């Protein structure tokens, strides 16, 4: 599998699915399954039993995984593809639209 271009903490825009055009911050990245968790996107309802951590139990809302191919990196408020280039002896991510180095 190719390298994952989205990292934890990135701002992304959803480009496909029921939450299309929503934007949010990446909470977690699962490299094995090629999925990401995005804040406020693909909200699922989970029924929980009472436990020591959650005394009441009940229904909680949490983010579900979304395929990494369905999100696009936001650079200065604009969705862009990501490429890689060598900056000296370091590999860096580059926004394709502007050619600027991301990190």
Buried (B, 14 or more C-beta within 10 A) or exposed (E): EEEBBBBEEBBBBBEEEEBEEBBBBBBEBEEEEBBBBBEEBBEEEEEEEEEEEEEEEEEEEEBEBBEBEBBBBBBEEEBBEBEEEEEEEEEEBBBEBEEEEBE
